[in-house]
């Protein structure tokens, strides 16, 4: 775990977060800068910088994706978007892989 990883500090309990679900492999918490009425991040407890680092770790990737569905159901979302930003040019600002679960309003594509 990198010493400066914000999400690792949340997993360790060193920084508080509005946690909505936890499993032995994942933590899900509300985004502090929500882009939709429901905006929850699902992260693995293990540190992996981005989605590319989960290649070959299908069990962990499945755990993260399964939690996105559980989070959406727990929030009562019938429609929702799951988004991974990979790399700074794609908008990733915390380099600990995380899935955004967004819902509670119409999602247009392209965004904007």
C-alpha angles and dihedrals in degrees: 000000000000112000092230099049110122094200093049087054090052090050090050092049093242091119122038123236136175094257115196100175139008133187132173088267105030146039124203122197140163117270113246090220103041119199093191136024087267114037115159129166121217115200135175115243088230116077115250116158098220146346092278090064090062092063106119092019096091094158093059093043089051091049091054093046093046089054092053088060092046091049092050091049091047090052091049093244116160092179125030144149127237114202135180118192110203117192133001094276088058092052101264108151101165111053098215110098112256138168119222114218107200127182148122095094139050111287112215124201123245091034119241 
